[in-house]
Amino acid sequence: MTVAAGARRAVSATLGFGRRRRFGLVELCSRGLSFGAALALIGLLPWISVRDPAMTILRERYGDRAPTPEVVEAVRAELGLDESPIASLCGWFVGVLRGDWGTSWAREESVLSLITPALGVSLLLACAAFLVAALVALGVLVPALTQYAKGASPRGATGVLGLLAALPSFLYAVLLMLVGAVWLGWFPPYGWGTFLAGVLPALALGVPTGAFFAGLGLHTLSTAAREPWVATWTLGGISRSRIAGALAQRSSPTLLPQAGITLVALVGGSAAVEVVFAVPGLGRLLVTSVRGQDVPVLQGAVLAVFLVAVAVGAVSRGLGRRAFRRASTSSSASVAVRGVAARGWKSWSVPAAAGGLLIAVVGVGFPRDPVASAHERLAPPSLALPLGADALGRDVLARLAHGTVETIAIALGVVFVCLCVGVLTSWLGPFAAGPMDVAVALRPIVVGALLATVLGPSAWGAAVAVAAVMWVPFAQHASSTFAQIRARSYWQLLPFLGVRPLQLAVRYTVPAAIPGLLQHAFLRLPAVALALTSLAFLGLGPQQPSSDWGLLIAAGLPYAETAPWVMLSPVAATLLLALVAAYFGLNAPGARLAGAL
């Protein structure tokens, strides 16, 4: 019996190794095909745009010439658009390999000479923001680690961390510029090159990142502190410093991969902060190239972000696997425990108050006209205009109410699409590894810039850009949920009772996973709405006369000192939505701080 059991285990191990090897090959092929498709999409940008770039360049360079067919064709030949798409793609790819990334259509300079300094600025800003994030996270985690090593539970402001992590970076940029540069005058409002000029952008990017890491670290430390080996070491007289070091090592497999992803997000997602503070980085170059339809520069900027993301992602995955191996051999296996409770946030009064204010704004302002310029320009708040008027004499309350309905309605559609795509993709297993890596590498702002170039900026383009990235968490959640369901004893007995695979999936697996997935979808709704607001703020989403929150904040930014009510009203609405996102992200089972991802 023992020999037979050993033989079965050996056969099982051999089959398991073969299966893992096949899965590894499938993942490798999936990543190769996905990365190749992404590069082809970048190379074919001049050909898939519905707007003719020759017309844009003609207006900028030769404004005195009539756009006759002959003139347009001459401009197209000058831009290299007279070749076939395949020839153009091959030429662009060979040029990239040789170090020739093309020539800017608008500035007539080498693309690489524009990308290199901009990427250097963005990397420097990302490192400064990462340092700020590390200081914020360490300021919370070091005292917590000390308390856990003593056997006590820390009492931290988890709710505040959730709120700080839920706020979008462009809102931090606006508020910091308003307070630190305009009202107090301590820092320059724009520019780059001095220490003071980099303080506010680094804070705008680093504070929400540090708050997210602090919340995630508290959760992982709480999990590690409840493992059996901690009590054993404490009873054995092991020093607190060794216990603290072991706890930090046990938490590193969760935090190290997130550090790599965060660095990629800081490089590729800093466009809004760079635009607010006029930082000459890669994100600002990306947005200006979209506005000027300078496709070669856009290709270079997207390619640079993509290559940095792939490199950092590979390094972070390697560090995460190494940390997991070291952590798994340092102590016993982890057990399933409850995470950090959001003390002070369990009551529903905070999100109810925030949501109630948003509903009141919609109820009072939605019947009013958001488009008519029937009031005095920049009129202050009054009984007739509770939130004042904007620069065109339009009712701010009406525009805020219509923008709330518009933003949340589009966010609902995006979440539904992401949920469906995530569930379908989760069944693909290793075949979905490549698309997931590409989606993580290309942030919503990068995808939004691509779609704005191809289709023009619009609300639906912003929705597709957010959906193209946000489906990944749903796929990961659905995959883990389906695996847990398939591990249940009753599910494993169903095939022996004659239940076919399709029937097993439709009648038993998917219905059992729906409640948790729907809860996850509801939790993601505020984060999706804030992402849409960020794209609109950059001009990559809906255009005037839309009442999107991002457009309202961008339109009110020039009048932050003379008429602050124009900008503060949509900022307050965004803060209320962030309160709701922070509460649900902290108190949902298994989804704490999910909105900050």
C-alpha atoms as one frame of an Amber mdcrd trajectory, in Angstrom:
protein
   0.000   0.000   0.000   2.832   2.361   0.886   4.641   1.592  -2.364   1.433
   2.146  -4.339   0.776   5.425  -2.577   4.329   6.548  -3.259   3.970   5.608
  -6.901   0.734   7.576  -7.186   2.372  10.611  -5.617   5.307  10.346  -8.017
   2.992  10.105 -11.029   0.944  13.040  -9.734   4.089  15.118  -9.252   5.265
  14.258 -12.782   1.910  15.173 -14.280   1.829  18.353 -12.219   5.272  19.360
 -13.487   4.211  18.698 -17.076   1.043  20.702 -16.602   2.942  23.635 -15.064
   5.396  23.530 -17.943   2.592  23.648 -20.510   0.943  26.502 -18.633   4.275
  28.343 -18.586   4.649  27.964 -22.347   1.082  29.152 -22.907   1.675  32.216
 -20.709   4.908  32.971 -22.565   3.186  32.750 -25.944   0.279  34.842 -24.679
   2.613  37.575 -23.454   4.606  37.513 -26.688   1.518  37.832 -28.884  -0.007
  40.529 -26.679   3.158  42.598 -26.567   3.530  42.244 -30.330  -0.071  43.361
 -30.864   0.494  46.374 -28.598   3.608  47.387 -30.529   1.753  46.968 -33.836
  -1.067  49.173 -32.546   1.422  51.875 -31.574   3.165  51.660 -34.949  -0.095
  51.881 -36.907  -1.427  54.958 -35.091  -1.120  57.258 -38.139  -3.269  54.866
 -40.185  -6.076  54.005 -37.772  -6.972  57.571 -36.835 -10.332  58.767 -38.140
  -8.941  62.294 -38.259  -6.481  63.037 -41.045  -3.277  64.306 -39.389  -2.318
  65.999 -42.665  -5.135  68.514 -42.156  -3.909  69.370 -38.655  -0.318  69.852
 -39.801  -1.535  71.874 -42.778  -3.361  74.294 -40.491  -0.373  74.636 -38.140
   2.434  74.942 -40.699   0.740  76.356 -43.772  -2.243  78.312 -42.510  -2.226
  80.548 -45.582  -2.630  77.648 -48.048  -5.997  76.319 -49.133  -6.611  72.636
 -48.246  -6.921  71.458 -51.834  -6.467  67.718 -52.578  -3.081  68.397 -54.151
  -1.852  70.336 -51.113  -3.152  67.685 -48.710  -1.423  64.919 -50.669   1.825
  66.892 -50.649   1.606  67.232 -46.865   0.861  63.513 -46.533   3.949  62.708
 -48.591   5.988  65.068 -46.419   4.791  63.225 -43.296   5.519  59.822 -44.812
   1.855  58.840 -45.032   2.027  57.999 -48.720   3.362  54.497 -47.964   1.286
  51.417 -47.255   0.449  50.694 -43.585   2.560  47.508 -43.528   5.582  49.252
 -45.027   5.168  52.154 -42.627   4.897  49.779 -39.637   7.994  47.839 -40.662
   9.936  51.052 -41.238   8.885  52.441 -37.858   9.831  49.227 -36.049  13.244
  49.010 -37.732  13.849  52.676 -36.925  13.030  52.086 -33.258  15.519  49.235
 -33.113  18.163  51.490 -34.675  17.440  54.357 -32.281  15.512  56.461 -34.811
  12.032  57.024 -33.358  10.964  59.419 -36.097  10.550  63.167 -36.361   7.960
  65.336 -34.634   5.358  66.633 -37.067   4.720  69.800 -35.069   8.239  70.719
 -33.865  10.225  69.065 -36.689  12.668  67.657 -34.115  13.825  64.133 -33.403
  11.260  62.259 -31.311  13.980  60.638 -29.216  15.444  64.074 -28.413  12.022
  65.054 -27.028  11.282  61.775 -25.254  14.622  61.352 -23.470  14.577  64.535
 -21.317  10.827  64.197 -20.699  11.269  60.598 -19.524  14.121  61.706 -17.279
  11.901  64.331 -15.662   9.064  61.849 -15.173  11.386  59.242 -13.671  12.863
  61.839 -11.312   9.374  62.967 -10.306   8.299  59.332  -9.855  11.304  58.647
  -7.612  10.571  61.765  -5.523   6.918  60.720  -5.234   7.992  57.190  -4.337
  10.168  58.638  -1.562   7.198  60.625  -0.249   5.050  57.481  -0.417   7.703
  55.496   1.466   7.885  58.135   4.207   4.091  58.182   4.570   3.864  54.387
   4.637   6.795  53.967   7.048   5.352  56.603   9.345   2.298  54.374   9.745
   3.796  50.885   9.448   6.842  51.190  11.743   4.763  52.013  14.862   2.256
  49.321  13.828   5.060  46.773  13.423   6.352  47.656  16.881   2.911  47.143
  18.381   2.430  43.788  16.643   5.866  42.618  17.844   4.724  43.397  21.407
   1.553  41.350  20.896  -0.729  44.384  20.814  -2.981  45.699  18.046  -2.220
  49.199  16.748  -4.883  51.844  16.702  -4.456  53.796  13.519  -6.510  56.180
  11.419  -7.448  53.540   8.859 -10.408  55.555   7.646  -8.206  58.568   6.941
  -5.820  56.334   4.993  -8.710  55.055   2.915  -9.834  58.588   2.082  -6.310
  59.729   1.189  -5.849  56.687  -1.051  -9.197  57.154  -2.802  -8.617  60.761
  -3.902  -7.261  61.087  -7.472  -3.823  62.640  -7.913  -5.090  65.522 -10.066
  -7.332  66.614  -7.178  -4.322  66.632  -4.858  -2.501  68.731  -7.449  -5.327
  71.250  -7.666  -5.726  71.553  -3.897  -1.975  71.779  -3.230  -1.524  74.441
  -5.900  -4.488  76.395  -4.539  -3.249  76.284  -0.929   0.528  76.082  -1.196
   1.101  78.273  -4.267  -1.872  80.641  -4.606  -3.049  81.297  -1.033   0.158
  80.832   0.998   2.711  81.543  -1.737   5.236  79.108  -0.308   5.906  77.236
  -3.554   5.990  78.212  -7.240   2.692  77.395  -8.999   4.368  75.883 -12.040
   7.749  75.036 -13.533  10.566  72.577 -12.911  14.272  72.638 -12.125  14.375
  73.721  -8.477  13.739  71.846  -5.251  10.716  73.961  -4.307   9.173  73.480
  -7.767   9.217  69.708  -7.281   7.706  69.612  -3.787   4.031  70.012  -4.677
   4.053  67.573  -7.655   5.854  64.959  -5.530   3.321  65.389  -2.730   0.381
  65.182  -5.138   1.629  61.839  -6.461   3.205  60.446  -3.301   0.577  61.026
  -0.617  -2.205  58.840  -2.123   0.365  56.186  -3.013   1.770  56.177   0.503
  -1.712  55.999   2.001  -2.508  52.984  -0.149   0.718  51.229   0.855   0.087
  52.007   4.506  -3.400  50.516   4.349  -2.205  47.468   2.443   0.695  47.038
   4.852  -1.599  47.210   7.894  -3.756  44.495   6.363  -0.825  42.172   5.596
   0.823  42.789   8.985  -2.453  42.023  10.734  -2.679  38.758   8.809   0.922
  37.790   9.586   0.625  38.727  13.263  -2.184  36.206  13.750  -0.211  33.248
  12.384   0.609  30.519  14.924   4.387  30.961  14.732   4.163  34.469  16.258
   2.711  33.090  19.504   5.272  30.288  19.475   8.188  32.691  19.065   6.824
  34.971  21.783   6.497  32.086  24.270   9.980  30.901  23.279  11.531  34.210
  24.334  12.486  35.406  20.859  13.333  39.109  20.897  10.825  41.635  19.649
  13.248  42.901  17.021  13.505  39.421  15.463   9.722  39.019  15.528   9.325
  42.432  13.894  11.846  41.494  11.213  10.081  38.203  10.540   6.719  39.982
  10.292   8.176  42.429   7.786   9.626  39.540   5.793   6.269  37.730   5.800
   4.581  40.860   4.424   7.143  41.515   1.691   5.661  39.097  -0.933   2.505
  41.227  -0.995   4.167  44.643  -0.889   7.122  44.191  -3.275   5.072  43.430
  -6.436   2.808  46.357  -5.593   5.888  48.589  -5.360   6.796  47.798  -8.962
   3.244  48.339 -10.181   3.118  51.630  -8.283   6.341  52.890  -9.855   4.903
  52.147 -13.306   1.703  53.957 -12.330   3.681  56.982 -11.150   5.529  57.205
 -14.476   2.560  56.531 -16.743  -0.142  58.156 -14.629   1.495  61.450 -13.714
   0.080  63.332 -16.702  -2.561  65.234 -14.715  -0.062  66.410 -12.106   2.440
  67.410 -14.791  -0.240  69.361 -16.649  -1.369  71.228 -13.494   2.161  72.242
 -12.485   3.528  72.582 -16.057   6.193  69.943 -15.410   7.991  69.097 -18.709
   7.596  65.346 -18.209   6.465  62.457 -20.328   2.822  62.700 -19.249   2.528
  66.357 -20.230   4.256  65.604 -23.532   1.729  62.811 -24.082  -1.248  65.124
 -23.556   0.172  67.949 -25.716   0.928  65.525 -28.544  -2.706  64.348 -28.485
  -3.997  67.913 -28.580  -1.666  68.829 -31.461  -2.130  65.442 -33.176   1.625
  64.979 -33.236   1.438  61.223 -33.792   5.207  60.427 -33.883   5.700  62.010
 -30.460   2.640  60.180 -29.141   4.037  56.902 -30.481   7.357  57.545 -28.756
   5.749  58.529 -25.432   3.467  55.476 -25.352   6.328  53.197 -26.354   8.538
  54.615 -23.586   5.826  54.093 -20.957   5.171  50.589 -22.251   8.849  49.566
 -22.172   9.330  50.963 -18.666   6.213  49.136 -17.501   7.332  45.812 -18.980
  10.814  46.104 -17.463   9.640  47.170 -14.013   6.871  44.557 -14.065   9.337
  41.760 -14.815  11.672  42.912 -12.032   8.842  43.264  -9.500   7.500  39.801
 -10.330  10.970  38.334  -9.811  11.413  40.144  -6.494   7.958  39.040  -5.402
   8.681  35.374  -6.161  12.013  35.580  -4.345  10.420  37.241  -1.326   7.677
  34.607  -1.299  10.223  31.785  -1.285  12.134  33.385   1.582   8.966  34.142
   3.520   7.526  30.664   3.012  10.686  29.065   4.463  11.010  31.469   7.385
   7.856  30.359   9.205   4.797  28.266   8.884   2.196  28.695   6.212  -0.267
  31.490   6.630  -3.820  30.967   7.732  -6.986  32.709   6.677  -7.822  35.492
   9.115  -9.758  38.693   9.179  -8.042  41.833   7.990  -7.751  45.235   9.548
 -11.017  46.677  10.698 -11.811  50.192   9.651 -12.278  51.596  13.139 -14.599
  54.536  13.169 -15.856  53.755   9.685 -18.113  50.826  10.386 -21.045  53.131
  10.879 -22.969  53.865   7.713 -23.476  57.511   8.735 -20.360  58.839   6.958
 -21.051  57.427   3.477 -24.762  58.043   3.932 -24.109  61.723   4.616 -21.761
  62.024   1.636 -24.124  60.183  -0.672 -27.072  62.166   0.669 -25.365  65.450
  -0.187 -24.713  64.263  -3.730 -28.349  63.194  -4.078 -29.474  66.587  -2.741
 -27.283  68.370  -5.302 -28.833  66.303  -8.087 -32.363  66.831  -6.793 -32.022
  70.604  -6.537 -29.824  71.266  -9.553 -31.007  68.783 -12.168 -34.196  70.687
 -13.099 -32.100  73.811 -13.796 -30.575  74.595 -17.208 -26.837  73.707 -17.328
 -26.140  75.229 -20.758 -27.856  78.630 -20.853 -25.556  81.620 -20.267 -28.288
  83.571 -18.508 -26.299  85.005 -15.604 -23.501  87.437 -14.959 -20.037  86.086
 -15.729 -18.402  84.610 -12.582 -21.338  85.707 -10.440 -20.744  84.839  -6.750
 -23.064  82.448  -4.848 -26.471  83.873  -3.932 -30.015  82.727  -3.274 -30.706
  82.601  -7.009 -27.346  80.946  -7.716 -26.449  78.785  -4.688 -23.060  77.847
  -6.180 -22.508  80.891  -8.376 -21.907  81.091 -12.135 -18.943  80.055 -14.273
 -16.900  82.073 -16.780 -19.692  81.846 -19.389 -22.479  82.812 -16.996 -23.835
  79.263 -16.600 -25.367  77.971 -13.367 -22.673  75.978 -11.512 -25.262  74.062
  -9.459 -27.073  72.935 -12.609 -23.837  71.887 -14.281 -22.692  70.053 -11.154
 -25.979  68.139 -10.885 -25.994  67.124 -14.547 -22.300  66.213 -14.319 -23.000
  63.966 -11.331 -25.671  62.049 -13.231 -23.527  61.854 -16.372 -20.386  60.675
 -14.564 -22.092  58.018 -12.433 -24.207  56.744 -15.348 -21.131  56.220 -17.529
 -19.308  54.650 -14.576 -22.145  52.140 -14.164 -21.833  51.124 -17.796 -18.057
  50.788 -17.512 -18.322  48.627 -14.388 -20.878  46.338 -16.047 -18.638  45.877
 -19.102 -15.584  45.247 -16.907 -17.503  42.658 -14.893 -18.595  40.761 -18.009
 -15.144  40.907 -19.613 -13.461  39.870 -16.371 -15.729  36.854 -15.885 -15.272
  35.699 -19.472 -11.520  36.234 -19.378 -11.123  34.307 -16.123 -12.078  31.099
 -17.960  -9.139  31.519 -20.344  -6.558  30.724 -17.651  -2.960  31.181 -18.863
  -4.163  32.413 -22.274  -5.170  35.704 -20.594  -1.723  36.368 -19.070  -0.573
  38.545 -21.972  -3.660  40.778 -22.245  -3.619  41.249 -18.467   0.042  42.335
 -18.504  -0.612  44.795 -21.344  -3.652  46.221 -19.541  -1.603  46.733 -16.361
   1.258  48.336 -18.316  -0.982  50.818 -20.164  -2.678  53.083 -17.642  -6.123
  54.641 -18.369  -4.463  57.929 -19.303  -2.241  56.207 -21.877  -5.156  54.277
 -23.382  -7.253  57.440 -23.295  -4.550  59.296 -25.227  -4.483  56.560 -27.864
  -8.266  56.570 -28.260  -8.405  60.363 -28.347  -5.909  60.294 -31.217  -7.769
  57.581 -33.098 -11.400  58.595 -32.474 -11.111  62.074 -31.014 -11.766  62.929
 -27.355 -15.230  61.872 -26.204 -17.100  60.458 -23.226 -17.298  57.020 -24.826
 -13.576  57.062 -25.601 -12.838  57.767 -21.929 -15.209  54.973 -20.913 -13.447
  52.490 -23.205 -10.042  53.643 -21.896 -11.029  53.002 -18.276 -12.697  49.681
 -19.146  -9.577  48.553 -21.026  -7.649  48.642 -17.730 -10.255  48.106 -15.001
 -11.319  44.640 -16.188  -8.125  43.086 -14.800  -9.146  43.165 -11.090 -12.494
  41.588 -12.023 -10.727  38.797 -13.923  -8.402  38.124 -10.996 -11.299  38.118
  -8.538 -13.445  35.861 -10.714 -10.575  33.429 -11.267  -9.873  33.069  -7.539
 -13.593  32.781  -6.739 -14.149  30.056  -9.333 -11.126  28.172  -7.983 -12.580
  28.263  -4.471 -15.955  27.033  -5.725 -14.370  24.192  -7.692 -12.510  23.108
  -4.542 -15.761  22.484  -2.640 -16.659  18.848  -2.045 -20.170  19.029  -3.516
 -18.827  20.571  -6.745 -16.302  17.756  -7.180 -19.072  15.168  -6.825 -21.296
  16.690  -9.511 -19.396  15.261 -12.550 -19.849  11.756 -11.127 -23.601  12.435
 -10.957 -23.747  13.047 -14.713 -23.513  16.861 -14.724 -21.809  18.021 -17.912
 -19.055  20.687 -17.886 -21.188  23.416 -19.510 -24.086  22.706 -17.171 -21.671
  22.624 -14.253 -20.418  26.099 -15.124 -23.782  27.694 -15.943 -25.916  26.205
 -13.160 -23.465  25.828 -10.283 -20.192  27.737 -10.668 -21.247  31.135 -12.030
 -24.409  31.551  -9.850 -22.366  30.830  -6.728 -19.848  33.532  -7.662 -22.329
  36.235  -8.683 -22.976  37.774  -5.205 -19.292  38.410  -4.499 -18.645  39.705
  -8.014 -21.585  42.091  -7.840 -20.312  43.415  -4.518 -16.892  43.941  -6.089
 -18.527  45.774  -8.995 -20.336  48.101  -6.605 -17.084  48.777  -4.764 -15.319
  49.711  -7.998 -17.992  52.202  -9.057 -16.561  55.270  -7.234 -13.014  54.482
  -8.411 -14.198  54.191 -12.019 -16.067  57.496 -11.743 -12.937  59.202 -10.411
 -10.863  57.735 -13.260 -13.348  59.121 -15.791 -13.121  62.497 -14.070  -9.330
  62.454 -14.400  -9.516  61.828 -18.152 -12.054  64.618 -18.603  -9.807  66.961
 -16.622  -6.985  66.301 -19.117  -9.249  66.908 -22.111  -9.220  63.233 -23.123
 -12.879  62.647 -22.281 -16.131  64.510 -22.911 -15.905  67.986 -24.389 -17.899
  71.180 -23.916 -20.756  71.740 -23.278 -20.625  68.553 -21.182 -20.889  69.002
 -17.409 -18.402  66.312 -16.417 -16.682  67.007 -13.095 -13.230  66.937 -14.668
 -14.243  69.582 -17.214 -15.734  71.749 -14.460 -12.520  71.597 -12.426 -10.348
  72.311 -15.474 -12.561  75.243 -16.499 -12.483  76.717 -12.986  -8.732  76.309
 -12.451  -7.759  79.650 -14.117 -10.169  81.446 -11.759  -9.031  79.693  -8.559
  -7.968  83.017  -7.016 -10.641  85.403  -8.314 -13.684  83.081  -8.362 -12.834
  79.956  -6.310 -16.458  78.765  -6.148 -16.309  77.723  -9.803 -13.637  75.119
  -9.028 -14.406  74.280  -5.395 -17.926  72.999  -6.133 -16.842  70.076  -8.366
 -13.849  69.515  -6.071 -16.228  69.126  -3.113 -18.368  66.692  -5.100 -15.266
  64.646  -5.922 -14.338  64.611  -2.229 -17.792  63.316  -1.326 -17.497  60.521
  -3.860 -14.021  59.708  -2.520 -15.543  59.414   0.978 -17.987  56.827  -0.331
 -15.184  54.989  -2.138 -12.995  54.973   0.972 -15.776  53.636   3.211 -16.816
  50.771   0.950 -13.210  49.940   0.097 -12.390  49.615   3.796 -15.437  47.708
   5.019 -16.059  45.211   2.240 -14.998  41.641   2.978 -11.812  40.862   1.090
 -11.764  44.184  -0.723 -10.218  46.680   1.658  -8.762  49.685  -0.070  -9.853
  48.165  -3.380 -10.716  51.563  -4.794  -7.103  52.695  -4.630  -5.792  49.943
  -6.902
